[in-house]
């Protein structure tokens, strides 16, 4: 990775020639629920239709396994170690890496609200008008993306009371309360779980910690139509759907179609949620089957809303063939694989391999690409499709050439990062191999998988393929050093910009 400065210098075609953009991100959507999977015909009919009308990337890989760093990488073409929006323990994490890598690490990371060249910012400079609708607290209350989302004309949190820091879920409150009083007894935890299951029987309804996809869709359509009627500019519309995020609560009508006893199904489901929070070792295969069912029908619900959204945009005279539509996920989800449920801690393919579809704006139809593409490459790829040349300002590379490339090109590796205060994980993924390096205070764990023959990453070959492991380990350590050096240069540049701005204010 070269060390480049962000220089806001780029060429653009005539604004009138640029396409409208619709970016659809679905939290926790796994790749195996889309495309040619057994699930796709039943649960992702509209997403598959979109793929057939455009370009489907089979090997899209996120550069992180949870929302904040993944979305910022998508929108800025920088690695998490560069933009430093990692966890709430960023400073602690960077001090930890500093101990591991000495002079190559930074003691002081970038602030989470650092000004950075982003896709919304570039589009705003090209007179695009933006609409962003979501129900995720990370996009509002926690302000991780403030310097990115501020370039939208309208940003709407469809579920604002969560974003104001109020309650999220009863299990989380119980777990937090028990932890606060130092109570970790399994007996007491199970007693609380039983109590909550009885409460849920009385409630007979589900409680979502986010706005559902219908509300997100209708809000976006209303705001887009309102903005379109006021101005004649190109539009950038971003919707972030949360329904596939835990706790996976699909509309009741889907469960009715299955012929289930709703009371029993909802009660059993909430008991599983309590097990996940308090007693994860007690999760059974039957529990995982129910989780998968709720997850799949949550995917189906979002898929139907996406189909409705695209139909209504067409009716709004936002011609979809002239609109660049991008559909992807910030990361995937583990539902029992690798003995885990959820996301944000590990870097297996169920988490980092995600759907990626691009359609419209002159793109060919029915194209399927097996070339590996990382999230860091999405922003330059999108800009090139639009006719905006920003190659010299971004860490990623445009992969737009793959869309019309007939030859079989060698896939380039993708590095993913999952940074925590005590544990840092990095993966180095090639077309055939996946290497994972876990760094802790006093230990280092290596994993190596042949993802062509072992797609579920079950057989660790690190001892059998020591040469491969050594090469990949050196690649990751080199990446860490370079990313942190880049971060230092960028931070110094930001200081220089601030001094220039202060000087201008004094001379006015």
C-alpha positions in Angstrom: 0.0 0.0 0.0 1.5 3.3 -1.1 1.6 6.3 1.2 -0.4 9.0 -0.6 -1.8 12.3 0.6 -5.5 13.1 0.1 -5.4 15.8 -2.6 -8.9 17.0 -3.5 -8.0 17.3 -7.2 -9.9 15.3 -9.7 -11.5 15.6 -13.1 -15.2 15.2 -13.8 -17.4 14.9 -16.8 -20.2 17.4 -17.3 -22.6 17.3 -14.3 -25.6 16.8 -16.6 -24.0 13.5 -17.8 -23.7 12.1 -14.3 -26.1 9.5 -13.0 -28.3 9.5 -10.0 -27.1 7.2 -7.3 -29.0 4.8 -5.0 -26.9 3.1 -2.3 -28.6 0.3 -0.4 -26.8 -1.2 2.5 -28.3 -4.1 4.5 -26.9 -4.6 7.9 -25.7 -8.3 8.5 -26.8 -9.6 5.1 -24.9 -12.8 4.2 -23.7 -13.5 0.7 -25.1 -17.0 0.8 -28.7 -15.6 1.0 -28.2 -13.9 -2.4 -27.3 -15.0 -5.9 -27.2 -18.7 -6.8 -27.8 -20.0 -3.3 -30.6 -22.4 -2.2 -32.1 -19.5 -0.3 -32.2 -16.9 -3.1 -35.3 -18.0 -5.0 -37.4 -18.0 -1.8 -36.0 -15.1 0.1 -34.3 -12.6 -2.2 -36.4 -12.5 -5.4 -36.1 -8.7 -5.9 -32.4 -8.6 -5.1 -31.7 -11.4 -7.6 -33.8 -9.5 -10.2 -31.5 -6.5 -9.6 -28.4 -8.7 -10.0 -29.8 -10.1 -13.3 -30.2 -6.5 -14.6 -26.7 -5.5 -13.6 -23.3 -6.8 -12.3 -23.0 -9.3 -9.5 -19.6 -9.6 -7.7 -19.2 -13.1 -6.2 -16.1 -12.2 -4.2 -16.8 -8.9 -2.5 -15.0 -8.7 0.8 -15.4 -6.1 3.6 -12.3 -4.7 5.2 -13.9 -5.1 8.7 -16.5 -7.3 10.3 -18.7 -4.7 11.9 -20.6 -1.6 10.9 -18.7 1.5 11.8 -15.2 0.7 10.3 -16.8 -1.1 7.3 -19.1 1.7 6.2 -16.4 4.3 6.7 -14.0 2.2 4.5 -16.7 2.0 1.9 -17.4 5.7 1.9 -13.7 6.9 2.2 -11.5 4.2 0.6 -9.3 4.1 3.7 -8.5 1.2 5.9 -9.8 1.1 9.5 -6.3 1.6 10.9 -6.0 4.7 8.8 -9.4 6.4 9.5 -9.1 5.1 13.1 -12.8 4.8 13.7 -12.4 1.4 15.3 -14.0 0.9 18.7 -14.9 2.9 21.7 -11.5 1.9 23.0 -9.5 3.4 20.1 -6.8 5.0 22.2 -6.3 1.9 24.3 -6.1 -0.2 21.1 -3.5 2.1 19.5 -1.3 2.0 22.6 -1.6 -1.8 22.5 -0.4 -1.9 18.9 2.3 0.6 19.8 3.7 -1.9 22.3 3.6 -4.6 19.6 5.2 -2.6 16.8 7.1 0.2 18.5 8.0 3.2 16.3 5.7 2.1 13.6 2.6 2.6 15.7 1.0 5.8 16.8 0.3 6.8 20.4 -2.3 9.3 19.4 -4.9 8.1 16.8 -7.1 10.2 14.6 -10.2 11.6 16.1 -13.4 9.8 15.1 -14.8 13.0 13.6 -11.8 13.7 11.4 -12.4 15.6 8.2 -11.8 13.2 5.4 -12.4 13.0 1.7 -15.5 10.9 1.3 -17.9 9.8 -1.4 -20.8 12.1 -0.1 -18.4 15.0 0.0 -17.1 14.6 -3.6 -20.7 14.2 -4.8 -21.8 17.2 -2.9 -19.0 19.2 -4.6 -20.4 18.0 -7.9 -23.8 19.5 -7.0 -25.4 16.3 -6.0 -28.2 16.6 -3.5 -28.2 13.8 -0.9 -30.8 11.9 1.2 -29.8 9.4 3.9 -32.4 7.4 5.9 -31.4 4.9 8.5 -32.3 3.8 12.1 -28.8 3.0 13.4 -27.5 4.9 16.4 -24.0 4.7 15.0 -25.0 7.1 12.2 -26.5 9.6 14.6 -26.2 9.3 18.4 -22.6 8.1 18.5 -21.6 10.5 15.8 -18.9 8.3 14.2 -20.0 9.3 10.7 -20.7 13.0 11.3 -18.0 14.2 9.0 -19.4 12.0 6.3 -23.2 12.3 6.7 -23.0 16.1 7.0 -22.7 16.3 3.2 -26.2 15.0 2.8 -28.9 17.6 2.4 -31.3 15.5 4.4 -30.4 12.8 6.9 -33.2 11.2 8.8 -33.0 8.8 11.7 -36.3 6.8 11.4 -36.0 5.6 15.0 -34.6 8.6 16.9 -35.4 7.6 20.5 -32.9 4.8 20.3 -30.3 7.2 19.0 -30.9 9.5 22.0 -29.5 6.8 24.2 -32.7 5.3 25.6 -33.3 1.6 26.2 -32.5 -1.0 23.5 -33.5 -4.4 24.6 -34.7 -6.0 27.9 -32.0 -8.8 27.7 -29.2 -6.3 27.4 -30.6 -4.3 30.3 -30.8 -7.4 32.5 -27.3 -8.5 31.5 -25.9 -5.1 32.1 -27.6 -4.8 35.5 -26.3 -8.3 36.6 -22.8 -7.4 35.5 -22.9 -4.1 37.3 -23.6 -5.8 40.6 -20.9 -8.4 39.9 -23.4 -11.3 39.4 -22.3 -13.8 36.9 -23.9 -16.9 38.4 -25.4 -19.1 35.7 -28.3 -20.1 38.0 -29.3 -16.5 38.5 -28.9 -15.7 34.9 -31.1 -18.6 33.9 -33.7 -17.4 36.5 -33.8 -14.0 34.9 -34.1 -15.6 31.5 -37.1 -17.7 32.7 -38.6 -14.5 34.2 -38.3 -12.6 30.9 -39.7 -15.5 28.9 -42.8 -15.4 31.0 -43.1 -11.6 30.5 -42.8 -12.2 26.7 -45.7 -14.7 26.9 -47.8 -11.9 28.3 -46.6 -9.3 25.8 -47.3 -11.6 22.8 -45.4 -9.3 20.6 -41.9 -8.5 19.3 -40.0 -5.4 20.2 -37.5 -4.1 17.6 -34.6 -1.9 18.6 -34.8 -0.2 15.2 -37.3 1.1 12.6 -38.5 -1.5 10.2 -37.7 -1.6 6.5 -41.1 -0.3 5.5 -40.7 2.9 7.5 -37.1 3.4 6.1 -38.4 2.9 2.6 -41.4 5.1 2.9 -39.4 7.9 4.6 -36.8 7.7 1.9 -39.4 7.9 -0.9 -41.1 10.9 0.7 -37.9 12.8 1.2 -36.5 12.0 -2.2 -39.7 13.1 -3.9 -39.8 16.3 -1.9 -36.1 17.1 -2.7 -36.6 16.1 -6.4 -39.5 18.5 -6.7 -37.4 21.4 -5.4 -34.2 21.0 -7.4 -33.0 19.8 -10.8 -29.7 18.4 -9.5 -28.6 14.8 -9.5 -29.6 12.8 -6.4 -27.6 10.6 -4.1 -30.0 8.4 -2.0 -28.6 6.1 0.8 -30.8 3.7 2.7 -29.4 1.6 5.5 -31.7 -1.3 6.5 -31.4 -2.8 10.0 -34.0 -5.6 9.9 -31.4 -8.4 9.3 -29.4 -7.3 12.3 -30.1 -9.2 15.6 -32.6 -9.8 17.0 -34.0 -10.8 13.5 -37.7 -10.1 14.0 -39.7 -10.5 10.8 -43.3 -9.3 10.4 -45.8 -11.6 12.1 -47.5 -12.4 8.8 -44.5 -14.5 7.7 -44.8 -16.7 10.7 -48.5 -17.0 10.2 -47.8 -18.3 6.6 -45.7 -21.0 8.2 -48.7 -22.2 10.2 -46.9 -21.7 13.5 -48.4 -21.1 16.9 -47.4 -17.5 17.1 -47.5 -17.4 20.9 -45.2 -20.4 21.2 -42.9 -19.3 18.4 -42.3 -15.8 19.7 -41.9 -17.1 23.3 -39.3 -19.7 22.2 -37.5 -17.1 20.1 -37.2 -14.7 23.0 -35.9 -17.6 25.2 -33.2 -18.2 22.6 -32.3 -14.4 22.7 -32.0 -14.7 26.5 -29.7 -17.8 26.1 -27.5 -15.8 23.7 -27.2 -13.0 26.3 -26.8 -15.1 29.4 -26.1 -18.8 28.6 -24.6 -19.1 25.1 -23.3 -22.6 25.9 -26.9 -23.8 26.2 -27.8 -23.0 22.6 -29.0 -26.2 20.8 -29.2 -27.2 17.1 -33.0 -26.6 17.3 -32.4 -23.1 18.6 -30.1 -22.4 15.6 -32.7 -23.7 13.2 -35.2 -21.2 14.6 -32.7 -18.4 14.5 -32.0 -19.2 10.8 -35.7 -19.2 10.1 -36.2 -15.8 11.7 -33.1 -14.5 9.9 -34.2 -15.7 6.5 -37.7 -14.2 6.8 -36.1 -10.9 7.9 -34.1 -11.0 4.7 -37.3 -11.7 2.7 -38.9 -8.7 4.4 -36.1 -6.4 3.4 -36.0 -7.8 -0.1 -39.7 -7.0 -0.6 -39.2 -3.5 0.6 -36.3 -3.1 -1.8 -38.5 -4.2 -4.6 -41.2 -1.7 -3.6 -38.6 1.0 -3.3 -37.2 0.5 -6.9 -40.8 0.3 -8.3 -41.7 3.6 -6.7 -38.5 5.4 -7.7 -39.3 4.4 -11.3 -42.7 5.9 -10.9 -41.1 9.0 -9.6 -39.4 9.4 -13.0 -36.0 8.4 -11.5 -35.2 6.2 -14.5 -33.5 3.2 -13.1 -31.6 2.4 -16.3 -29.9 5.8 -15.9 -29.5 5.5 -12.1 -26.4 3.7 -10.6 -27.9 1.3 -8.0 -25.5 -0.3 -5.5 -26.6 -3.0 -3.1 -24.3 -4.4 -0.5 -23.9 -5.2 3.2 -21.6 -3.8 5.8 -20.8 -7.3 7.0 -22.3 -10.7 7.3 -23.5 -12.7 10.3 -22.6 -15.9 12.2 -25.5 -18.1 13.1 -23.8 -21.0 14.8 -20.8 -21.3 12.5 -17.5 -21.4 14.3 -19.5 -21.8 17.6 -20.5 -18.1 17.4 -23.6 -16.0 16.9 -23.4 -12.4 15.8 -20.6 -10.4 14.3 -17.8 -7.9 15.0 -15.3 -10.2 16.6 -14.1 -12.7 14.0 -13.1 -12.6 10.4 -14.4 -15.7 8.8 -16.1 -15.6 5.4 -19.6 -15.7 6.8 -18.8 -12.2 8.2 -16.5 -10.6 5.6 -17.8 -12.0 2.3 -20.9 -10.0 1.3 -23.3 -9.4 -1.6 -22.3 -6.7 -4.0 -24.5 -5.7 -6.9 -24.2 -2.7 -9.3 -27.0 -1.9 -11.8 -28.0 0.8 -14.2 -26.1 3.8 -15.5 -25.0 2.0 -18.7 -23.7 -1.1 -17.0 -24.2 -4.4 -18.8 -26.8 -6.9 -17.6 -26.3 -10.3 -16.3 -22.6 -10.0 -15.7 -21.1 -12.2 -12.9 -17.6 -11.4 -11.7 -15.4 -13.8 -9.7 -12.5 -11.3 -9.3 -12.0 -10.4 -5.6 -12.9 -6.8 -4.7 -12.4 -5.2 -1.3 -14.6 -2.4 0.2 -11.6 -0.1 0.0 -12.0 -0.3 -3.8 -15.7 0.5 -4.0 -15.5 4.3 -3.8 -13.0 4.6 -6.7 -15.0 2.1 -8.7 -18.2 4.1 -8.2 -16.5 7.3 -9.1 -15.0 5.9 -12.3 -18.4 4.6 -13.3 -19.8 8.1 -12.8 -16.9 9.7 -14.8 -15.2 11.2 -11.8 -11.5 10.7 -11.7 -10.2 10.6 -8.1 -7.6 7.8 -8.4 -4.7 9.9 -7.0 -6.7 10.8 -3.9 -7.7 7.4 -2.6 -6.0 4.3 -1.2 -8.3 1.9 -3.1 -8.2 1.2 -6.8 -11.1 1.3 -9.2 -12.2 -2.1 -10.4 -14.6 -0.8 -13.0 -12.4 -2.4 -15.7 -13.6 -5.8 -14.5 -17.1 -5.2 -15.7 -16.1 -5.4 -19.4 -12.9 -7.5 -19.0 -13.2 -10.8 -20.7 -9.8 -12.3 -19.7 -9.4 -14.2 -16.4 -7.4 -11.9 -14.3 -5.6 -12.8 -11.1 -7.5 -11.6 -8.0 -5.7 -9.2 -5.7 -5.6 -9.9 -2.0 -7.9 -8.2 0.5 -6.9 -7.3 4.0 -9.6 -7.1 6.7 -9.2 -5.8 10.2 -11.1 -6.3 13.5 -9.6 -4.1 16.1 -10.4 -4.3 19.9 -8.8 -3.0 23.1 -7.2 -6.3 24.0 -7.4 -8.4 20.8 -6.6 -7.4 17.2 -7.4 -9.6 14.3 -6.3 -9.3 10.7 -7.0 -11.5 7.7 -5.3 -11.7 4.4 -7.6 -13.3 1.7 -6.5 -14.4 -1.7 -8.5 -16.3 -4.3 -7.4 -19.6 -2.8 -6.2 -18.9 0.7 -7.3 -17.2 3.9 -4.9 -16.3 6.6 -6.0 -14.9 10.0 -3.7 -13.4 12.5 -5.0 -12.8 16.1 -2.7 -10.6 18.2 -3.2 -10.5 22.0 -1.1 -9.1 24.8 1.0 -12.2 25.4 0.1 -14.4 22.5 -0.4 -14.7 18.7 -2.7 -17.1 17.0 -2.5 -18.1 13.4 -5.1 -19.7 11.1 -4.7 -20.7 7.5 -7.5 -22.1 5.3 -7.7 -23.3 1.7 -11.0 -21.5 0.9 -11.3 -23.3 -2.5 -11.5 -26.7 -0.9 -12.6 -25.7 2.6 -15.1 -22.9 2.1 -16.4 -23.2 5.7 -12.8 -22.7 7.1 -12.8 -25.7 9.3 -9.3 -27.2 8.7 -6.5 -25.0 10.0 -3.4 -25.7 7.8 -1.0 -23.3 9.5 1.3 -26.1 10.7 1.2 -27.9 7.3 1.8 -24.8 5.2 4.3 -22.9 7.2 5.8 -21.1 4.1 2.4 -19.7 3.2 1.8 -18.7 6.8 5.1 -16.9 7.0 4.5 -14.9 3.7 1.0 -13.9 4.7 2.1 -13.0 8.3 4.7 -10.6 6.9 2.1 -9.1 4.5 -0.1 -8.3 7.4 2.6 -6.8 9.6 3.8 -4.7 6.6 0.2 -3.5 6.2 0.0 -2.5 9.9 3.2 -0.6 9.7 2.2 1.2 6.5 -1.3 2.0 7.6 -0.1 3.6 10.8 2.6 5.6 9.0 -0.1 6.8 6.6 -2.3 7.7 9.5 0.5 9.8 11.0 1.1 11.7 7.7 -2.6 12.3 7.3 -2.9 13.6 10.9 0.0 16.0 10.2 -1.7 17.2 7.1 -4.9 17.9 9.0 -2.9 20.1 11.5 -1.4 22.0 8.6 -4.9 22.6 7.1 -6.1 23.9 10.5 -3.2 26.3 10.8 -3.9 27.7 7.3 -7.6 28.1 8.2 -6.7 29.9 11.5 -4.3 32.2 9.6 -7.0 33.1 7.1 -9.4 34.0 9.9 -6.8 36.3 11.5 -6.2 38.2 8.2 -9.9 38.7 7.5 
